[in-house]
């Protein structure tokens, strides 16, 4: 009888010792390199330090936020939420629905428009208004349609919507054609324009690998003024373009991760790690450079970073 009771107690203890849920997470991966870098750092810590399992799921901002809101584990985390760019999503899912948590450990981002240093020097370009000069626009016209091309961001980016409004409100539409394309297209065009000595302008931001890859300069814009920065996103209103007015530089950004509240119950150790996760702009630029410029596997780059920053990772894990 004693042996039977002991075996029963041992069996109960073993059941209690086994976690009710395996630690697992599906990480959203947006198209820009900085977000990819952060996504793989998150995944590396989960697999190598927490012992969990990870799936990487490509998606745009709307898709990732909708999946986090649903809370079914299709996508659990957005690795690079730029505010106020993505404020329409955080307002809907963090503030109103209360289904998503936003990290309280942001890094700072800066965004604007860039040209190569050589092009800036050759054409005396320093300010965004210079792109509206006919000689500058002509130097940026690679397809002969009479308009200079300027990359404003990738499809699905909230910042691309802002930049489309800016191009209009800075009075550039008679001279500049705003282009949306994947970031890889932009990077290839920068490289090609520099090699051929052609003009090219593009949306740029810090942190980003571009600062390590090319000699570029950010153009000045009118100082940020909230009264001249009225941005309505397509997710807020179908008439967003007509309702918006942006004639000023963006304010400095707060950039952080966000995760589904359902993760707390499904994978509590991972959720706790996310709450403590923190990178800075220099971290992200360096990671993005290795991935973009050196064409390295983001998983390999992330593993190296985690190994080289074990003390910082320990702190994020509460060790």
C-alpha positions, 0 to 999 in steps of 0.5 A: 500500500505504501509503495502504491501511494508513493508511486501515485504521488510520484506520478502526480508530481511528474504531471505537475512538473510538466508544463501545461503548454510548450513554450512556442511563438510565431514571429511576424516578419515585415519586409524591412531589414531592421524588422527582420533582424529583430525578429531573428534576435527574438527567435534566437533567444527563444530557441537557444536560451528559453528552449522554445520553438519558433516559426517565422511568418512573413506579413505586413503591418495589417496582417500581423496586428490582425493575427495578434488581435485574434490571439490564436497563435498564427502570429504572436509578435510584431518585432518593429512597431514604429510610432506614430507611423503605425498608431492606427493599429496600436490605437485599434488593438492596444488602446481600444480592443486591449488584445495586444501589448506594446513594449515599454522599452523603445529605441529612437528612430529618425526618418526623412529623404536621402540622396547620395552625397555625390549627387547632393554635392554635384547639384547643391541639394540640401533640402527637400525643396531642392527636389522640386528644381527642374534641373534636379528632377531632370537628373532623377528622371531615369525613364524619360517621362519628365518626372524624377523618381523618388522611392517613398516606401514599400507597399503596406508601409504606413510611412509610405502613405505619409510620404505620398502625402508629403510629396503632394504637400511639399509641392513636388508632384509636378516634378517628382513621381513617388514610387512604391516598391519592395526595399530590395528594389530601392537598395539596388537602385541606390547602388546602380545610380551611384555607379552610373552617376545618376540622381536618385532620392529615396525615403530613408530612416535610422537605424538602417543598413543604408548608412553602412552601405552607401555614402548618403545624406538626409535632406532637411525638411521644415521642423516638425510642427504637429499643426502641419502634420495631420495624417489619416491612414487608410485603415482609418478612412477610405478618403485618407489622402484627401483628409491628410495634410503633412508639410513638415518633418516627422517627429522622432519615432519610438520603435518597439515590439508588440505581442498578443496578450494571449501569449501570456497564457500560452507561453508565459516565459516568452511573454515575460522575455518580450516585456523585458526585450530591449535593443538600441538603434546602433544594434539594429543598424549593425544587424541590418548591415550584416544581413543587407550589405553582407548578404548573410543569413539573418538567423546566423547574424542573430545567433552571433549577436546573442552569443556576443551580448550574453549579459544583456540577454541575461538581463532581459531574461531576468537572470 
